[in-house]
Amino acid sequence: MGSSIHTQRDAPAHGAVTVTPADSNLSYDIRGFYVGATGDVRVTTINGNDVTFVAVPAGQIMPISCQRIWSTGTTATSIVGLY
């Protein structure tokens, strides 16, 4: 894994990793994420935008490239990052 996304953005993910929300950047950028248990997810996009997705349902895949999934403001659990 590198520090950024190396494949075309419209290509499917080629790997996955468990994400523990934290108020610091992930070790590498992710292409999107899966939410295993319903809740809010606060992220910082790779463009630096801070946004909260409210009431993301369990089983949802969010196709948004992120550099951070915040602990503060995130209530969803069982999050899996896609890269």
C-alpha positions as CSV (number, residue, x, y, z in Angstrom):
1,M,0.0,0.0,0.0
2,G,1.2,3.4,-0.8
3,S,0.4,6.8,0.6
4,S,-2.1,7.5,-2.1
5,I,-4.4,5.9,-4.6
6,H,-2.4,4.5,-7.5
7,T,-5.2,3.1,-9.7
8,Q,-7.9,4.8,-11.8
9,R,-10.6,6.3,-9.6
10,D,-13.4,4.5,-11.4
11,A,-11.8,1.1,-11.0
12,P,-13.1,-1.2,-8.2
13,A,-11.1,-1.4,-5.0
14,H,-8.3,-3.9,-4.9
15,G,-8.0,-4.2,-1.1
16,A,-9.7,-3.6,2.2
17,V,-8.6,-2.8,5.8
18,T,-10.4,-2.4,9.1
19,V,-10.6,1.3,10.0
20,T,-10.5,2.5,13.6
21,P,-11.8,6.1,13.5
22,A,-9.2,8.6,14.9
23,D,-8.7,12.3,14.9
24,S,-5.6,12.0,12.8
25,N,-5.0,11.0,9.2
26,L,-5.1,7.4,8.1
27,S,-1.8,5.7,7.2
28,Y,-2.9,6.0,3.5
29,D,-5.8,7.4,1.5
30,I,-8.8,5.2,0.9
31,R,-11.1,5.1,-2.1
32,G,-14.2,4.6,-0.1
33,F,-15.5,2.7,2.9
34,Y,-18.1,0.2,4.1
35,V,-20.2,0.8,7.1
36,G,-21.2,-2.4,9.1
37,A,-23.4,-0.7,11.8
38,T,-25.6,2.3,11.2
39,G,-24.5,5.7,12.3
40,D,-22.9,9.0,11.4
41,V,-19.5,9.1,9.7
42,R,-17.3,12.2,9.7
43,V,-14.5,12.3,7.2
44,T,-11.9,14.5,5.6
45,T,-11.8,14.0,1.9
46,I,-8.5,13.8,0.0
47,N,-9.3,17.4,-1.1
48,G,-9.4,18.5,2.5
49,N,-13.1,18.9,2.9
50,D,-14.6,18.0,6.3
51,V,-18.0,16.5,6.0
52,T,-20.4,14.3,8.1
53,F,-22.6,11.7,6.5
54,V,-25.6,11.4,8.7
55,A,-27.4,8.1,9.5
56,V,-25.4,5.9,7.1
57,P,-27.2,2.6,7.0
58,A,-25.6,-0.7,7.9
59,G,-24.2,-2.4,4.7
60,Q,-23.7,0.9,2.8
61,I,-20.6,1.4,0.7
62,M,-19.6,5.1,0.5
63,P,-17.6,5.8,-2.7
64,I,-15.7,8.8,-1.3
65,S,-11.9,9.1,-1.2
66,C,-10.8,10.0,2.3
67,Q,-7.6,10.8,4.2
68,R,-9.3,10.7,7.7
69,I,-12.3,9.0,9.3
70,W,-12.8,11.0,12.5
71,S,-13.4,9.6,15.9
72,T,-15.1,12.8,16.9
73,G,-18.5,12.9,15.2
74,T,-18.5,9.3,14.0
75,T,-21.0,7.0,15.6
76,A,-21.1,4.2,13.0
77,T,-19.0,1.1,13.7
78,S,-17.5,-1.8,11.9
79,I,-16.0,0.5,9.2
80,V,-13.9,-1.1,6.5
81,G,-11.7,1.1,4.3
82,L,-11.4,0.2,0.6
83,Y,-8.3,1.0,-1.4
